[in-house]
């Protein structure tokens, strides 16, 4: 194919084959939307959570990440000032951050292992909440993180029931 023909095929909506780049991309986007729009995600059997439950798990996990990042930042500032009293809190929050970031990815892709993963995420969030509650009266970031973890654990529990 000549350079001119290739350019015409790549930019024209009336290609000789009837398939244009625009229609191909539109079809791919539509197919992706259809595949991603399932109303439930697969679990280990039994009832499958609805899309609204899935969205709440994602939202609560993202909120945990947001609040957890603020909590860890607060802990780091205390560490810099020579106060290591929140070391266990920071460890717990770091673990929760890893879990909740992964939870968002697992839930967004509707993983076949999501039900088991939600159980672990719930346990990690409960542990983080307990650790942050120790400091909630002194530090607003710890309270916010604890509240977010409590909500995420609740949403995970609702999704697996």
C-alpha positions, -999 to +999 in steps of 0.1 A: +000+000+000+014+034-009+020+061+017-009+082+004-033+052+005-022+044+041-028+080+051-062+080+035-071+047+053-060+061+087-079+094+084-109+086+062-143+075+074-150+058+040-122+033+037-124+006+010-129-021+036-159-004+052-141-004+085-127+029+097-104+036+126-132+056+142-157+027+139-132+003+152-124+024+182-161+031+188-168-007+187-139-014+211-152+012+236-187-001+234-175-037+239-155-026+269-184-008+284-207-039+280-181-061+296-176-037+325-212-031+332-221-064+348-246-062+377-227-084+401-193-098+406-183-134+409-176-149+443-171-183+458-207-194+454-239-183+470-254-149+465-234-124+446-233-087+457-251-062+436-234-034+417-245-009+443-227-030+470-196-032+448-196+005+443-199+011+481-169-013+487-149+007+461-159+041+475-153+031+511-119+016+502-109+048+484-120+068+514-098+046+536-069+053+513-075+090+514-079+091+552-050+067+557-026+088+536-034+118+558-029+097+589+005+084+577+016+119+568+007+130+603+026+101+618+057+110+596+056+146+609+056+133+645+085+110+637+104+139+623+099+157+655+112+128+675+079+113+686+076+076+677+045+070+698+024+064+666+048+038+651+023+009+655-005+031+641+017+040+611+024+003+605-012-006+607-022+022+584+004+012+558-009-024+558-045-010+554-033+012+525-019-017+506-051-038+512-075-010+503-056+000+472-057-037+461-094-039+471-103-011+447-085-030+419-100-063+427-135-049+430-132-027+399-122-058+379-149-079+395-123-106+404-134-141+409-115-140+443-132-109+455-153-126+482-122-140+499-103-108+494-132-088+510-129-109+541-092-102+545-098-065+537-124-064+564-100-079+590-072-055+581-096-025+583-108-037+617-072-040+630-063-005+616-095+010+632-085-005+666-050+010+664-062+044+652-089+046+679-061+046+705-052+081+693-085+095+681-090+118+710-056+134+705-053+134+667-081+142+642-063+123+614-063+091+635-101+095+642-108+101+605-088+070+595-105+049+622-140+060+610-131+053+574-118+019+583-150+011+603-171+020+573-149+000+549-151-031+571-189-027+573-192-024+535-169-054+530-191-074+554-223-064+537-208-074+503-199-109+514-232-116+532 
